[in-house]
Amino acid sequence: MMLAAFVFAAGPIGRSDGIVEGVPSVSAAAFSDVGGHWAADAVEWAAANGIVDGYPDGTFRPDGAVSEPEFLAMLLRAFPQTVAPEPAPSEPWYAGFYAVARAYGWPVAGDPDAPFDRGRVARIVAASQGVAGSEEEAIRYLLANGLARGKTSPTVEGFAPRDRLTRAEAVTFIRRLTERGLYLQPAPTDGQPGAASADIRVFGYAIGDREQDVVAGLGEPARRDASLYGFDWYVYNRDDRRYGLIGVQSGRVVALFGIIDAWEAEGGIRFGSTYDEVRNVYGEPLEFIEKGNARYLFKYGEREALLYETEKGYATFFFDRRDGDRAVALLTVEREVEQSLRGFYGEPSERLRQSLELESFELANASRAAYGLRPFAWDESAAAVARKHSCDMAQNGYFDHVAPDGRTLADRLKAGGVRYRLAAENLAAGTPDAFRAHVGLMNSPGHRQNLLHPSLERLGVGVCFGGEMNVYLTQNFYAL
């Protein structure tokens, strides 16, 4: 990743609850809940220097959680020589802080609502001192240089990287930086593409995080879907634009998938980043994954996907070639899990079939949300028709909208008792999961038109395993 010089215009700093600009500084002694707290001195220092302030009820809430933008606000207030630009009227209060962080190449998640843990703080603090690397390397740097002491011991584990950052801990980290006469710096690069460490997060979580932390932060998933790898996908689908899946195995996160606004990667890569921007950050992509003595080639359309090996596994960025080659989704799988799958397809099961059908439906609605379209309603009658057609193709060795006996979509819908005024159908085969199938359909003009058709109202998806292509997927759309 290359960084150009970045100059910020002076301007007022934004505001949020508990972090207020322009209020007279307050002594920690004035806070009703700080006396006797282990961080009382740091709180008093931060309050006296205008880095933080208390709440209207006279408390500081030292053990309250800190969000990523709040921490950035504290950090930049402590170093006034780096001034955040004033946000535009249409921007959130923290826009200027993220502008600094991204210009400096710090590994921010960019999601103000995502859980903000001590491991991410370690990476941001280390990056602000010109040290790039993994979370473990960042923690070791902090411990070795007296910028942290750990929660239970001066070790990576004792640092408790998955614990949420508190307000008291935040001001303590920042005070130690200033006490050592340090200053804020851009994160380093080696001058070559691919220098980023490919930290990838969905809803703020990364591979290696604990299942219990995911559930504590995001709540119980809407479903636990089967995956082709054998682990469970925890499905979070409350918001179509922030649709994501967290892969969990043995109590750990081992895979992530996010579309539209649910994901972010190293170097500020997110929804809307271009194909060329991703390549500038991550460099030359892989053409295959080597497993044992075999090389597994992943074929996509031109400028449709980029595959990389990262510190923790393999990551695939997916792009919308029909809309400026923009990045729309990301899938990452832990190395050991990916290597354990020999072949391209999972073990067929009824649960996996249902999972692929529902995921295909939800991905369609995620793409519609990105374009301001109303979501489809699930239609089980249409799904039954679609499923029957998928199985007919698998069993009779063809791939077409017209069956060998001449039956068409209209014939199939009529036989299934589906009444409609407008209907359409998409087909996909040979794709191992719903993610790759969706990207391929969105990059094909006719299929894309069906997925984004403003007049189509209902969708049923049917999957069948078997046949020459292993997986057949049919989407039946219609409007009443």
Beta strands, then each sheet from edge to edge (+ up, - down):
strand 1: 200-202
strand 2: 223-226
strand 3: 232-236
strand 4: 242-249
strand 5: 252-260
strand 6: 263-265
strand 7: 269-270
strand 8: 288-291
strand 9: 294-297
strand 10: 305-309
strand 11: 313-320
strand 12: 326-334
strand 13: 377-378
strand 14: 422-429
strand 15: 458-465
strand 16: 471-479
sheet 1: 1+ 6- 7+
sheet 2: 2+ 3- 4+ 5- 12+ 11- 10+
sheet 3: 8+ 9-
sheet 4: 13+ 15+ 16- 14+
end
